[in-house]
Amino acid sequence: MPEGHSVHRIARQFATNFVGTAPEVSSPQGRFAQGAAILNRREMLDARAVGKQMFLEFEGDHWLRVHLGIYGAWDFAGDVRVDSSIQIHGQTPGHSKLGQTGEYSRPDSAKPLDREAEDSVTSIGAPRRTRVRMAEQDRETEVEGSFPPDPVGQVRVRLLNEAVCADLRGPTVCEVLTPAEVDAVFQRLGPDPANANTEAEKQRFVERARKKKTPIGLVLMDQSVVAGIGNVYRAEMLFRAELNPHTPANQLSETVLEELWDDWAHLLEIGITVGQMITIDGLTGDDYLRALQERDERHWVYKLEGTPCKRCGTNIVLEEFGARKLYWCPGCQS
């Protein structure tokens, strides 16, 4: 399932390429035909993410809410422009409109392609005749034929303007909401530091977490407490904080919870900007490039079960925890 940074990157794609336009909205699959008819040719006014959910605002007080879930993905095709805050191949492109010429900020031979295809840094700024899939794993493939490409597979909704096409497949949620309904969803979700990294939002997280008697390893995945954290960030944040995942959240001090919020804000910004969940700080040069290429080089414990901890040498443990896989180090997190 995509974690918060991926959904924020998708929202920025929409903000850059669709906001201010009145796209044609259709449902090639047919399952969203009624919703598509409501949104068709209305100007898109805003695109935002809250945790793992994305909200597109259209004129006339209509909102499209999308939750990708486990299988959902967006495919973008066309002259996809790049948000200036997002890096391409580890470099910031500034205001250049990458994708219109097929030019990139690094030569092909230097592209750090992630072998696991985990949130690939090649995902933003695809040239025309290229399709970009944005989900938990961002992938880029060549597309034959003219623009827009024919729908491939079960496309729930297609948004199309003069330059860019966005296709949605397999979402858990895809629905049109009123402003009041959107606000109700916002109220159910916990704070998201990518939207407001303020003292008030930090305290909202602390207050919600301190009411929980459940283990902190479960609380961090509770989207009503804090929005956007998934399995990778959960494991890595707890390791970085040297916290035992089984510690009840209400036994943690306010200071510890505040530090967890600050670390989440830090890691989330890296994920949004770079397109990778890099959770080891201070990587430079070849070490940084290896981290972009190899998942094991950018994480402390995630999917490293049975291998020695990079800090203390204790073997990383894998256990089932709240119906999800939990990775942690009994040495560093005792």
Short mmCIF file of the C-alpha atoms (twelve columns), coordinates in Angstrom:
data_MODEL
# 
_entry.id   MODEL 
# 
loop_
_atom_site.group_PDB 
_atom_site.id 
_atom_site.type_symbol 
_atom_site.label_atom_id 
_atom_site.label_alt_id 
_atom_site.label_comp_id 
_atom_site.label_asym_id 
_atom_site.label_seq_id 
_atom_site.Cartn_x 
_atom_site.Cartn_y 
_atom_site.Cartn_z 
_atom_site.pdbx_PDB_model_num 
ATOM 1   C CA . MET A 1   0.000   0.000   0.000   1 
ATOM 2   C CA . PRO A 2   1.404   3.448   -0.877  1 
ATOM 3   C CA . GLU A 3   2.618   5.402   2.115   1 
ATOM 4   C CA . GLY A 4   2.031   9.112   2.628   1 
ATOM 5   C CA . HIS A 5   4.938   10.436  0.604   1 
ATOM 6   C CA . SER A 6   3.731   8.649   -2.562  1 
ATOM 7   C CA . VAL A 7   0.254   10.159  -2.339  1 
ATOM 8   C CA . HIS A 8   1.694   13.638  -1.796  1 
ATOM 9   C CA . ARG A 9   3.832   13.177  -4.910  1 
ATOM 10  C CA . ILE A 10  0.747   12.168  -6.898  1 
ATOM 11  C CA . ALA A 11  -1.149  15.201  -5.593  1 
ATOM 12  C CA . ARG A 12  1.712   17.435  -6.724  1 
ATOM 13  C CA . GLN A 13  1.500   15.860  -10.179 1 
ATOM 14  C CA . PHE A 14  -2.133  16.897  -10.345 1 
ATOM 15  C CA . ALA A 15  -1.442  20.352  -8.953  1 
ATOM 16  C CA . THR A 16  1.215   20.962  -11.586 1 
ATOM 17  C CA . ASN A 17  -0.517  19.400  -14.588 1 
ATOM 18  C CA . PHE A 18  -4.282  19.648  -13.995 1 
ATOM 19  C CA . VAL A 19  -5.167  22.438  -11.555 1 
ATOM 20  C CA . GLY A 20  -6.434  25.406  -13.546 1 
ATOM 21  C CA . THR A 21  -7.632  23.223  -16.414 1 
ATOM 22  C CA . ALA A 22  -11.071 21.726  -17.086 1 
ATOM 23  C CA . PRO A 23  -10.240 18.115  -17.941 1 
ATOM 24  C CA . GLU A 24  -12.466 15.655  -19.700 1 
ATOM 25  C CA . VAL A 25  -13.445 13.082  -17.073 1 
ATOM 26  C CA . SER A 26  -14.605 9.635   -18.155 1 
ATOM 27  C CA . SER A 27  -14.864 6.089   -16.855 1 
ATOM 28  C CA . PRO A 28  -13.619 3.667   -19.533 1 
ATOM 29  C CA . GLN A 29  -14.467 0.773   -17.218 1 
ATOM 30  C CA . GLY A 30  -17.946 2.160   -16.600 1 
ATOM 31  C CA . ARG A 31  -17.991 1.741   -12.812 1 
ATOM 32  C CA . PHE A 32  -17.525 5.490   -12.215 1 
ATOM 33  C CA . ALA A 33  -19.708 6.748   -15.067 1 
ATOM 34  C CA . GLN A 34  -22.075 8.740   -12.867 1 
ATOM 35  C CA . GLY A 35  -19.276 10.431  -10.935 1 
ATOM 36  C CA . ALA A 36  -17.371 11.150  -14.142 1 
ATOM 37  C CA . ALA A 37  -20.438 12.862  -15.617 1 
ATOM 38  C CA . ILE A 38  -20.605 15.176  -12.588 1 
ATOM 39  C CA . LEU A 39  -16.928 16.203  -12.857 1 
ATOM 40  C CA . ASN A 40  -16.572 16.290  -16.642 1 
ATOM 41  C CA . ARG A 41  -15.235 19.597  -18.013 1 
ATOM 42  C CA . ARG A 42  -15.287 21.303  -14.610 1 
ATOM 43  C CA . GLU A 43  -12.197 23.295  -13.673 1 
ATOM 44  C CA . MET A 44  -9.909  21.595  -11.169 1 
ATOM 45  C CA . LEU A 45  -9.272  24.046  -8.345  1 
ATOM 46  C CA . ASP A 46  -7.052  22.145  -5.935  1 
ATOM 47  C CA . ALA A 47  -5.205  18.875  -5.380  1 
ATOM 48  C CA . ARG A 48  -4.184  17.771  -1.935  1 
ATOM 49  C CA . ALA A 49  -3.179  14.678  -0.007  1 
ATOM 50  C CA . VAL A 50  -3.936  13.854  3.609   1 
ATOM 51  C CA . GLY A 51  -2.020  10.795  4.653   1 
ATOM 52  C CA . LYS A 52  -2.804  7.994   2.200   1 
ATOM 53  C CA . GLN A 53  -5.826  9.711   0.635   1 
ATOM 54  C CA . MET A 54  -5.992  12.265  -2.174  1 
ATOM 55  C CA . PHE A 55  -8.653  14.903  -2.782  1 
ATOM 56  C CA . LEU A 56  -9.194  16.787  -6.055  1 
ATOM 57  C CA . GLU A 57  -11.438 19.860  -5.866  1 
ATOM 58  C CA . PHE A 58  -13.566 20.843  -8.872  1 
ATOM 59  C CA . GLU A 59  -15.679 23.918  -9.467  1 
ATOM 60  C CA . GLY A 60  -19.258 23.664  -8.271  1 
ATOM 61  C CA . ASP A 61  -18.330 22.318  -4.808  1 
ATOM 62  C CA . HIS A 62  -17.447 18.847  -6.051  1 
ATOM 63  C CA . TRP A 63  -14.520 16.804  -4.769  1 
ATOM 64  C CA . LEU A 64  -13.018 13.552  -6.034  1 
ATOM 65  C CA . ARG A 65  -11.726 11.404  -3.169  1 
ATOM 66  C CA . VAL A 66  -9.321  8.577   -4.018  1 
ATOM 67  C CA . HIS A 67  -7.780  6.000   -1.716  1 
ATOM 68  C CA . LEU A 68  -5.461  3.712   -3.676  1 
ATOM 69  C CA . GLY A 69  -5.500  0.916   -1.108  1 
ATOM 70  C CA . ILE A 70  -3.306  -2.077  -1.865  1 
ATOM 71  C CA . TYR A 71  -3.845  -2.393  -5.618  1 
ATOM 72  C CA . GLY A 72  -4.628  1.132   -6.819  1 
ATOM 73  C CA . ALA A 73  -2.360  3.134   -9.124  1 
ATOM 74  C CA . TRP A 74  -2.359  6.268   -11.266 1 
ATOM 75  C CA . ASP A 75  -0.835  6.206   -14.757 1 
ATOM 76  C CA . PHE A 76  0.194   9.557   -16.220 1 
ATOM 77  C CA . ALA A 77  0.942   10.001  -19.919 1 
ATOM 78  C CA . GLY A 78  1.772   13.014  -22.060 1 
ATOM 79  C CA . ASP A 79  3.771   16.199  -21.558 1 
ATOM 80  C CA . VAL A 80  4.037   15.760  -17.813 1 
ATOM 81  C CA . ARG A 81  5.541   18.800  -16.114 1 
ATOM 82  C CA . VAL A 82  7.587   18.553  -12.918 1 
ATOM 83  C CA . ASP A 83  6.827   20.280  -9.633  1 
ATOM 84  C CA . SER A 84  9.926   22.336  -8.799  1 
ATOM 85  C CA . SER A 85  10.085  20.889  -5.265  1 
ATOM 86  C CA . ILE A 86  10.536  17.335  -6.556  1 
ATOM 87  C CA . GLN A 87  13.901  15.892  -7.518  1 
ATOM 88  C CA . ILE A 88  14.572  13.963  -10.700 1 
ATOM 89  C CA . HIS A 89  17.369  11.392  -10.401 1 
ATOM 90  C CA . GLY A 90  18.504  13.030  -7.163  1 
ATOM 91  C CA . GLN A 91  18.715  16.585  -8.556  1 
ATOM 92  C CA . THR A 92  16.276  19.475  -8.302  1 
ATOM 93  C CA . PRO A 93  15.203  20.652  -11.778 1 
ATOM 94  C CA . GLY A 94  14.127  24.120  -10.659 1 
ATOM 95  C CA . HIS A 95  11.457  25.538  -12.964 1 
ATOM 96  C CA . SER A 96  12.456  23.642  -16.083 1 
ATOM 97  C CA . LYS A 97  9.585   21.678  -17.643 1 
ATOM 98  C CA . LEU A 98  11.180  18.271  -17.834 1 
ATOM 99  C CA . GLY A 99  9.324   15.795  -19.962 1 
ATOM 100 C CA . GLN A 100 8.470   18.035  -22.883 1 
ATOM 101 C CA . THR A 101 11.753  17.308  -24.591 1 
ATOM 102 C CA . GLY A 102 12.647  13.998  -22.978 1 
ATOM 103 C CA . GLU A 103 15.690  15.662  -21.419 1 
ATOM 104 C CA . TYR A 104 16.670  14.769  -17.866 1 
ATOM 105 C CA . SER A 105 18.984  16.360  -15.341 1 
ATOM 106 C CA . ARG A 106 21.414  13.424  -15.497 1 
ATOM 107 C CA . PRO A 107 22.679  11.379  -18.453 1 
ATOM 108 C CA . ASP A 108 21.055  7.974   -18.927 1 
ATOM 109 C CA . SER A 109 24.191  6.189   -17.775 1 
ATOM 110 C CA . ALA A 110 24.007  7.976   -14.413 1 
ATOM 111 C CA . LYS A 111 20.347  7.350   -13.596 1 
ATOM 112 C CA . PRO A 112 20.082  5.627   -10.208 1 
ATOM 113 C CA . LEU A 113 17.325  3.172   -11.106 1 
ATOM 114 C CA . ASP A 114 15.881  1.403   -8.100  1 
ATOM 115 C CA . ARG A 115 16.176  -2.341  -8.760  1 
ATOM 116 C CA . GLU A 116 13.214  -3.036  -6.487  1 
ATOM 117 C CA . ALA A 117 11.132  -0.385  -8.339  1 
ATOM 118 C CA . GLU A 118 10.189  0.968   -4.913  1 
ATOM 119 C CA . ASP A 119 8.961   4.518   -5.489  1 
ATOM 120 C CA . SER A 120 11.394  4.873   -8.346  1 
ATOM 121 C CA . VAL A 121 13.013  8.285   -8.675  1 
ATOM 122 C CA . THR A 122 12.434  8.077   -12.433 1 
ATOM 123 C CA . SER A 123 8.715   8.439   -11.889 1 
ATOM 124 C CA . ILE A 124 8.264   12.189  -12.290 1 
ATOM 125 C CA . GLY A 125 8.676   14.088  -15.522 1 
ATOM 126 C CA . ALA A 126 7.945   11.545  -18.203 1 
ATOM 127 C CA . PRO A 127 8.291   12.683  -21.814 1 
ATOM 128 C CA . ARG A 128 5.443   12.390  -24.312 1 
ATOM 129 C CA . ARG A 129 4.759   8.809   -25.396 1 
ATOM 130 C CA . THR A 130 5.793   7.642   -21.937 1 
ATOM 131 C CA . ARG A 131 3.480   6.230   -19.301 1 
ATOM 132 C CA . VAL A 132 4.269   6.750   -15.610 1 
ATOM 133 C CA . ARG A 133 2.666   4.514   -13.005 1 
ATOM 134 C CA . MET A 134 2.483   6.083   -9.565  1 
ATOM 135 C CA . ALA A 135 1.538   3.851   -6.671  1 
ATOM 136 C CA . GLU A 136 3.630   2.118   -4.013  1 
ATOM 137 C CA . GLN A 137 6.059   1.467   -6.834  1 
ATOM 138 C CA . ASP A 138 6.533   4.109   -9.526  1 
ATOM 139 C CA . ARG A 139 7.407   2.714   -12.939 1 
ATOM 140 C CA . GLU A 140 8.090   4.298   -16.316 1 
ATOM 141 C CA . THR A 141 7.455   2.565   -19.648 1 
ATOM 142 C CA . GLU A 142 7.381   3.574   -23.266 1 
ATOM 143 C CA . VAL A 143 3.990   3.916   -24.943 1 
ATOM 144 C CA . GLU A 144 3.452   3.283   -28.608 1 
ATOM 145 C CA . GLY A 145 0.955   5.314   -30.611 1 
ATOM 146 C CA . SER A 146 -0.501  8.782   -30.454 1 
ATOM 147 C CA . PHE A 147 -1.600  10.831  -27.478 1 
ATOM 148 C CA . PRO A 148 -3.751  10.104  -25.564 1 
ATOM 149 C CA . PRO A 149 -2.969  6.403   -25.269 1 
ATOM 150 C CA . ASP A 150 -5.780  3.876   -25.391 1 
ATOM 151 C CA . PRO A 151 -6.998  2.836   -21.925 1 
ATOM 152 C CA . VAL A 152 -5.190  -0.264  -20.694 1 
ATOM 153 C CA . GLY A 153 -6.952  -2.617  -18.324 1 
ATOM 154 C CA . GLN A 154 -9.793  -1.672  -16.008 1 
ATOM 155 C CA . VAL A 155 -9.514  2.128   -15.904 1 
ATOM 156 C CA . ARG A 156 -11.939 3.371   -13.245 1 
ATOM 157 C CA . VAL A 157 -11.520 7.048   -14.153 1 
ATOM 158 C CA . ARG A 158 -9.593  8.978   -16.779 1 
ATOM 159 C CA . LEU A 159 -8.759  12.682  -16.550 1 
ATOM 160 C CA . LEU A 160 -7.593  14.225  -19.801 1 
ATOM 161 C CA . ASN A 161 -6.586  17.742  -20.758 1 
ATOM 162 C CA . GLU A 162 -4.702  18.984  -23.809 1 
ATOM 163 C CA . ALA A 163 -1.308  17.839  -22.529 1 
ATOM 164 C CA . VAL A 164 -1.679  15.131  -19.906 1 
ATOM 165 C CA . CYS A 165 -3.755  12.002  -19.337 1 
ATOM 166 C CA . ALA A 166 -4.187  10.390  -15.911 1 
ATOM 167 C CA . ASP A 167 -5.728  6.918   -15.553 1 
ATOM 168 C CA . LEU A 168 -6.798  5.366   -12.251 1 
ATOM 169 C CA . ARG A 169 -6.995  1.606   -11.744 1 
ATOM 170 C CA . GLY A 170 -7.887  -0.577  -8.790  1 
ATOM 171 C CA . PRO A 171 -8.566  1.981   -6.034  1 
ATOM 172 C CA . THR A 172 -10.185 1.063   -2.743  1 
ATOM 173 C CA . VAL A 173 -12.166 4.325   -2.827  1 
ATOM 174 C CA . CYS A 174 -13.115 6.536   -5.775  1 
ATOM 175 C CA . GLU A 175 -16.082 8.809   -5.092  1 
ATOM 176 C CA . VAL A 176 -17.472 12.311  -5.559  1 
ATOM 177 C CA . LEU A 177 -18.076 14.176  -2.283  1 
ATOM 178 C CA . THR A 178 -19.549 17.471  -1.155  1 
ATOM 179 C CA . PRO A 179 -17.431 19.927  0.868   1 
ATOM 180 C CA . ALA A 180 -19.190 18.821  4.062   1 
ATOM 181 C CA . GLU A 181 -18.414 15.174  3.329   1 
ATOM 182 C CA . VAL A 182 -14.782 16.004  2.617   1 
ATOM 183 C CA . ASP A 183 -14.532 17.907  5.893   1 
ATOM 184 C CA . ALA A 184 -15.943 14.890  7.729   1 
ATOM 185 C CA . VAL A 185 -13.190 12.702  6.237   1 
ATOM 186 C CA . PHE A 186 -10.561 15.281  7.230   1 
ATOM 187 C CA . GLN A 187 -11.855 15.257  10.810  1 
ATOM 188 C CA . ARG A 188 -11.502 11.475  11.004  1 
ATOM 189 C CA . LEU A 189 -7.899  11.564  9.841   1 
ATOM 190 C CA . GLY A 190 -4.955  12.355  12.060  1 
ATOM 191 C CA . PRO A 191 -2.583  15.258  11.397  1 
ATOM 192 C CA . ASP A 192 -0.238  15.200  8.399   1 
ATOM 193 C CA . PRO A 193 3.007   17.209  8.785   1 
ATOM 194 C CA . ALA A 194 3.339   17.614  5.012   1 
ATOM 195 C CA . ASN A 195 0.246   19.830  5.166   1 
ATOM 196 C CA . ALA A 196 0.832   21.593  8.476   1 
ATOM 197 C CA . ASN A 197 3.962   20.937  10.490  1 
ATOM 198 C CA . THR A 198 2.857   23.228  13.295  1 
ATOM 199 C CA . GLU A 199 2.976   23.052  17.062  1 
ATOM 200 C CA . ALA A 200 -0.808  22.681  17.135  1 
ATOM 201 C CA . GLU A 201 -0.757  19.673  14.804  1 
ATOM 202 C CA . LYS A 202 2.117   18.119  16.725  1 
ATOM 203 C CA . GLN A 203 0.142   18.423  19.949  1 
ATOM 204 C CA . ARG A 204 -2.931  16.949  18.246  1 
ATOM 205 C CA . PHE A 205 -0.842  13.866  17.451  1 
ATOM 206 C CA . VAL A 206 0.596   13.713  20.971  1 
ATOM 207 C CA . GLU A 207 -2.831  14.001  22.591  1 
ATOM 208 C CA . ARG A 208 -4.355  11.287  20.416  1 
ATOM 209 C CA . ALA A 209 -1.395  8.940   20.888  1 
ATOM 210 C CA . ARG A 210 -1.257  9.354   24.681  1 
ATOM 211 C CA . LYS A 211 -4.867  8.188   24.955  1 
ATOM 212 C CA . LYS A 212 -3.971  4.829   23.425  1 
ATOM 213 C CA . LYS A 213 -3.152  1.831   25.597  1 
ATOM 214 C CA . THR A 214 -2.205  -0.157  22.501  1 
ATOM 215 C CA . PRO A 215 1.458   -0.644  21.476  1 
ATOM 216 C CA . ILE A 216 3.135   2.288   19.770  1 
ATOM 217 C CA . GLY A 217 3.867   -0.029  16.838  1 
ATOM 218 C CA . LEU A 218 0.122   -0.202  16.186  1 
ATOM 219 C CA . VAL A 219 -0.627  3.426   17.046  1 
ATOM 220 C CA . LEU A 220 1.735   4.771   14.383  1 
ATOM 221 C CA . MET A 221 -0.283  2.845   11.774  1 
ATOM 222 C CA . ASP A 222 -3.592  4.237   13.066  1 
ATOM 223 C CA . GLN A 223 -4.604  6.823   10.466  1 
ATOM 224 C CA . SER A 224 -6.890  8.551   12.970  1 
ATOM 225 C CA . VAL A 225 -3.848  9.310   15.151  1 
ATOM 226 C CA . VAL A 226 -1.345  10.343  12.491  1 
ATOM 227 C CA . ALA A 227 -1.885  10.246  8.738   1 
ATOM 228 C CA . GLY A 228 0.362   8.597   6.187   1 
ATOM 229 C CA . ILE A 229 2.618   6.198   8.092   1 
ATOM 230 C CA . GLY A 230 2.763   2.696   6.658   1 
ATOM 231 C CA . ASN A 231 4.757   -0.448  7.302   1 
ATOM 232 C CA . VAL A 232 8.119   0.873   6.108   1 
ATOM 233 C CA . TYR A 233 8.061   4.171   7.950   1 
ATOM 234 C CA . ARG A 234 6.618   2.525   11.084  1 
ATOM 235 C CA . ALA A 235 9.517   0.085   11.359  1 
ATOM 236 C CA . GLU A 236 12.180  2.649   10.533  1 
ATOM 237 C CA . MET A 237 10.843  5.397   12.824  1 
ATOM 238 C CA . LEU A 238 10.694  3.045   15.801  1 
ATOM 239 C CA . PHE A 239 14.262  1.900   15.155  1 
ATOM 240 C CA . ARG A 240 15.512  5.471   14.825  1 
ATOM 241 C CA . ALA A 241 13.815  6.320   18.139  1 
ATOM 242 C CA . GLU A 242 15.166  3.127   19.777  1 
ATOM 243 C CA . LEU A 243 11.625  2.245   20.853  1 
ATOM 244 C CA . ASN A 244 10.306  -1.245  21.488  1 
ATOM 245 C CA . PRO A 245 7.272   -1.584  19.175  1 
ATOM 246 C CA . HIS A 246 5.308   -3.317  21.958  1 
ATOM 247 C CA . THR A 247 5.495   -0.383  24.394  1 
ATOM 248 C CA . PRO A 248 1.996   0.996   25.093  1 
ATOM 249 C CA . ALA A 249 1.690   4.467   23.621  1 
ATOM 250 C CA . ASN A 250 0.256   5.924   26.834  1 
ATOM 251 C CA . GLN A 251 3.464   4.957   28.663  1 
ATOM 252 C CA . LEU A 252 5.604   7.153   26.414  1 
ATOM 253 C CA . SER A 253 6.487   10.660  27.507  1 
ATOM 254 C CA . GLU A 254 5.264   13.733  25.704  1 
ATOM 255 C CA . THR A 255 8.857   14.455  24.688  1 
ATOM 256 C CA . VAL A 256 9.280   11.037  23.045  1 
ATOM 257 C CA . LEU A 257 6.023   11.464  21.105  1 
ATOM 258 C CA . GLU A 258 7.017   14.963  20.009  1 
ATOM 259 C CA . GLU A 259 10.320  13.567  18.739  1 
ATOM 260 C CA . LEU A 260 8.441   10.887  16.798  1 
ATOM 261 C CA . TRP A 261 6.353   13.603  15.116  1 
ATOM 262 C CA . ASP A 262 9.474   15.617  14.241  1 
ATOM 263 C CA . ASP A 263 11.157  12.551  12.776  1 
ATOM 264 C CA . TRP A 264 8.040   11.695  10.727  1 
ATOM 265 C CA . ALA A 265 8.012   15.240  9.326   1 
ATOM 266 C CA . HIS A 266 11.701  14.914  8.455   1 
ATOM 267 C CA . LEU A 267 11.404  11.527  6.745   1 
ATOM 268 C CA . LEU A 268 8.179   12.467  4.957   1 
ATOM 269 C CA . GLU A 269 9.774   15.523  3.367   1 
ATOM 270 C CA . ILE A 270 12.676  13.389  2.114   1 
ATOM 271 C CA . GLY A 271 10.245  10.854  0.667   1 
ATOM 272 C CA . ILE A 272 8.174   13.503  -1.101  1 
ATOM 273 C CA . THR A 273 11.197  15.294  -2.527  1 
ATOM 274 C CA . VAL A 274 13.378  12.344  -3.521  1 
ATOM 275 C CA . GLY A 275 10.695  9.739   -4.218  1 
ATOM 276 C CA . GLN A 276 12.413  7.182   -2.007  1 
ATOM 277 C CA . MET A 277 11.816  6.208   1.607   1 
ATOM 278 C CA . ILE A 278 15.399  6.933   2.649   1 
ATOM 279 C CA . THR A 279 15.568  6.444   6.411   1 
ATOM 280 C CA . ILE A 280 19.327  6.443   6.996   1 
ATOM 281 C CA . ASP A 281 20.592  9.993   7.448   1 
ATOM 282 C CA . GLY A 282 23.881  11.450  6.275   1 
ATOM 283 C CA . LEU A 283 24.329  9.412   3.102   1 
ATOM 284 C CA . THR A 284 26.509  11.125  0.482   1 
ATOM 285 C CA . GLY A 285 28.304  10.328  -2.742  1 
ATOM 286 C CA . ASP A 286 28.382  6.662   -3.716  1 
ATOM 287 C CA . ASP A 287 26.589  5.671   -0.503  1 
ATOM 288 C CA . TYR A 288 23.657  7.879   -1.477  1 
ATOM 289 C CA . LEU A 289 23.546  6.484   -5.009  1 
ATOM 290 C CA . ARG A 290 23.610  2.933   -3.649  1 
ATOM 291 C CA . ALA A 291 20.712  3.846   -1.363  1 
ATOM 292 C CA . LEU A 292 18.705  4.980   -4.393  1 
ATOM 293 C CA . GLN A 293 19.467  1.716   -6.167  1 
ATOM 294 C CA . GLU A 294 19.250  -0.804  -3.331  1 
ATOM 295 C CA . ARG A 295 16.443  -0.908  -0.768  1 
ATOM 296 C CA . ASP A 296 18.649  -2.573  1.865   1 
ATOM 297 C CA . GLU A 297 21.107  0.320   1.679   1 
ATOM 298 C CA . ARG A 298 18.500  2.952   2.599   1 
ATOM 299 C CA . HIS A 299 16.769  1.214   5.519   1 
ATOM 300 C CA . TRP A 300 17.862  0.089   8.976   1 
ATOM 301 C CA . VAL A 301 15.479  -2.834  9.587   1 
ATOM 302 C CA . TYR A 302 12.728  -3.038  6.952   1 
ATOM 303 C CA . LYS A 303 12.872  -6.417  5.147   1 
ATOM 304 C CA . LEU A 304 16.271  -7.112  6.744   1 
ATOM 305 C CA . GLU A 305 15.090  -9.937  8.988   1 
ATOM 306 C CA . GLY A 306 17.781  -12.432 9.953   1 
ATOM 307 C CA . THR A 307 20.636  -10.071 9.098   1 
ATOM 308 C CA . PRO A 308 22.876  -8.323  11.664  1 
ATOM 309 C CA . CYS A 309 21.757  -4.876  12.771  1 
ATOM 310 C CA . LYS A 310 23.924  -2.173  11.195  1 
ATOM 311 C CA . ARG A 311 24.360  -0.603  14.638  1 
ATOM 312 C CA . CYS A 312 24.624  -3.372  17.244  1 
ATOM 313 C CA . GLY A 313 24.985  -6.625  15.292  1 
ATOM 314 C CA . THR A 314 21.872  -8.287  16.754  1 
ATOM 315 C CA . ASN A 315 19.833  -10.125 14.124  1 
ATOM 316 C CA . ILE A 316 16.795  -8.205  12.905  1 
ATOM 317 C CA . VAL A 317 13.507  -9.868  13.892  1 
ATOM 318 C CA . LEU A 318 10.368  -10.311 11.783  1 
ATOM 319 C CA . GLU A 319 7.034   -10.943 13.481  1 
ATOM 320 C CA . GLU A 320 3.354   -10.704 12.700  1 
ATOM 321 C CA . PHE A 321 1.988   -7.647  14.449  1 
ATOM 322 C CA . GLY A 322 -1.520  -6.340  13.953  1 
ATOM 323 C CA . ALA A 323 -1.929  -8.445  10.785  1 
ATOM 324 C CA . ARG A 324 1.141   -6.751  9.279   1 
ATOM 325 C CA . LYS A 325 4.832   -7.621  9.200   1 
ATOM 326 C CA . LEU A 326 6.947   -5.864  11.792  1 
ATOM 327 C CA . TYR A 327 10.722  -5.570  11.502  1 
ATOM 328 C CA . TRP A 328 12.768  -4.502  14.521  1 
ATOM 329 C CA . CYS A 329 16.053  -4.941  16.368  1 
ATOM 330 C CA . PRO A 330 15.815  -6.496  19.866  1 
ATOM 331 C CA . GLY A 331 19.266  -5.097  20.644  1 
ATOM 332 C CA . CYS A 332 18.684  -1.433  19.815  1 
ATOM 333 C CA . GLN A 333 14.962  -1.419  20.660  1 
ATOM 334 C CA . SER A 334 14.901  -3.405  23.907  1 
# 
